[in-house]
Amino acid sequence: MLQSDTPDDYILATGVTHSIRDFLDLAFRHVGLDWKEWVEIDASLIRPVDVGLLVGDPSKARKSLGWEAQVSFEELAKMMVDSRLERMR
């Protein structure tokens, strides 16, 4: 992106949608916990169902830059948890 002759906007994403619950499940499972025992859900903050599918489309970055995601959703969740744990030490 930074080496491109012409500046442009790109979306860097996997193109796969995940829920917050998916992330919570992976992150808490990584440290041997059940997120349902630690997370309180405030129903007033839940989005209405009609927001549609929210997913990043990386096709422009793939076509223009040859970019491909190298870290999976699962790996990213683990990396984020590990980083936070390291900072807490």
Residue pairs with C-beta under 8 A, 6 or more apart in sequence:
1 8
1 10
1 61
1 65
4 64
4 65
8 60
8 64
10 58
10 60
10 61
10 64
10 65
10 67
11 56
11 57
11 58
11 60
11 61
12 56
12 58
12 61
12 67
12 69
13 55
13 56
13 57
13 58
13 69
14 56
14 58
14 69
14 72
14 73
15 55
15 56
15 57
15 58
15 59
15 69
16 55
16 73
17 53
17 54
17 55
18 73
21 35
22 73
23 73
23 77
24 35
24 39
25 35
26 73
26 74
26 77
26 78
27 35
27 77
27 78
27 80
27 81
28 34
28 35
28 38
30 77
30 78
30 81
30 82
31 81
31 85
58 67
58 69
61 67
62 68
71 79
